[in-house]
Every structure is written in structure tokens, then in C-alpha cells.
């Protein structure tokens, strides 16, 4: 029963995150930017999985990192987005995003308790790639500030959904749901990586 409840909570969290139709009219200006920014991480499966994984890993690591990782990721995303908006050269972004899904999923699946500084560094580097992609895809008519606020809020929602699932899954001692979820995310990351390199 508890296992079913945990799975249901996970499905509900992801379902809520993806409930906004991808075809919604984004419009222009501040409001249009806000909507476009919020939709971008929610409708990109690679972004969605990486951001949920940050919440999962932070919850697993516990203590300060359950807060620090979900704060560091959006902050560094904004830095990456600014670089993307100004077309500052960066290593292959799609490769970095695919690797982020693979590595974060593997960290969770292997129950790796990385030192705080290293966990923050890993998350910060990957956040730059995700932010850069958001910045490069800024709609021409959308307000950059609204767009940035939108993707930061959506990212926070995905982090919280990962944390919430990990908290619920932790109560199901017989089934390592968090690690299983990490393995599934890592497999998806491998698929993304194959798609980038193919």
C-alpha cells in the first residue's frame, strides 16, 4: 500500500508539472515571457528529469544540501541564460544537458553521498548548460526578465516535486524507490546522450 502511495505521489507531481499544454499561447511582453519561461523546462523531458533529479539527490544527501542544491541550480541557470541570450560561446550544450541527466541519475541510483562542495559544483556546472539552452531559446517577442522568472519558478516546482517524492519514498523501506527512480533517470540520460552523439 505504501509503495502504491509513493508511486502515486510521484506520478501526481510529474503530472502537475507537465499539465500546462505545450501549445499554449505565450504572447508578448512580460506576461508572455513569464509563460514561455515556465513552459520551457516543463515541456522539455531532458530539462524536467534533470531538475527533478536535483531535488531527489538533494533530499538523499540531506542536511543543508536539500536546500542548497535547489537554490544553486536556478541561480546558476540564470547566469547560463544570460550567456545564452548574448550568444556567448559555450561547449556543446545538448551534450552537457544529456550528461546532466545521466550523471545526476547515476548519483541517485548509486546512493553517492558526495561532499557538499563537489555536489554543489556538479549541480552548478550542469545548471549553466540548462540555463544557456533556455537563454538561446528566448522567444523574440518575450520579455527576458519575465522569461527568466518563469523558468526559475518552473525549475523550483520540479525541484520540490523531486524532494517530495524522495520524502515519501523514504518511508517505504522495503523498496528503494528513490534509487530506482535515479536508475530510470540515468537510463533516460543514456538515451539522450545517444541521440546527441548519433
Helices and strands as residue ranges (DSSP letters): H 2-17, H 29-43, H 45-61, H 65-85, H 93-109, H 116-136, H 144-169, H 177-197
